[in-house]
Amino acid sequence: MQTITKRLVSMTGALFLVAGATAADAAPHRGVIIVPRVGIYRPYLYAPYWGPWHPYAYGYPYAVRPDASIRTKVDPNDTEIYLDGYFAGHAREFDGGRPLHVTPGGHAVTMHLAGYRTVTEELWVEPSKTVTLKANMERLVEGEASTPVPPPAWPEPWTPS
């Protein structure tokens, strides 16, 4: 190495050390002292890490959402399925194909079809599990009316305090 390059590298290294020491002294001490790491890779000065560092690259953040499912085996297939008062679809949609994806916890599943008795089931669905709901709808006697589907429980409106 030439003398100019050696002097330049040593002066730059000294500058990094002095700047790192003053920055470390100005910061409050909490048990971890950050010391600059300087590596010389010919012909460049390269300072890739400021310790302490992790041995692996940082990962991408992603959301983890626990999921639960409900399948239906309801006769007749045209039965309307309501989840917590909201229309989810017909029973044939959740019979063999895709399940009804819900959040884990308690849910009220209502099965309604004109001319048949309305059935409401209270279910507790565990995370990463699939619950199969089996029901046979009963025909109404002439002159008897089907109970209406319960309305959804609206959350309380947010008011600033």
Buried (B, 14 or more C-beta within 10 A) or exposed (E): EEEEEEEEBEEBBEEBEEEBEEEEEEEEEEEEEEEBBBEEEEEEBEBEEEEEEEEEEEEEEEEEEEBBBBBBBBEEEEBBBBBBEEEBBBBBBBBEEEBBEBEBEEBBBBBBBEEBBBBEBEBEBEEEEBBEBEBEBEEBEEEEEEEEBEEEEEEEEEEEE
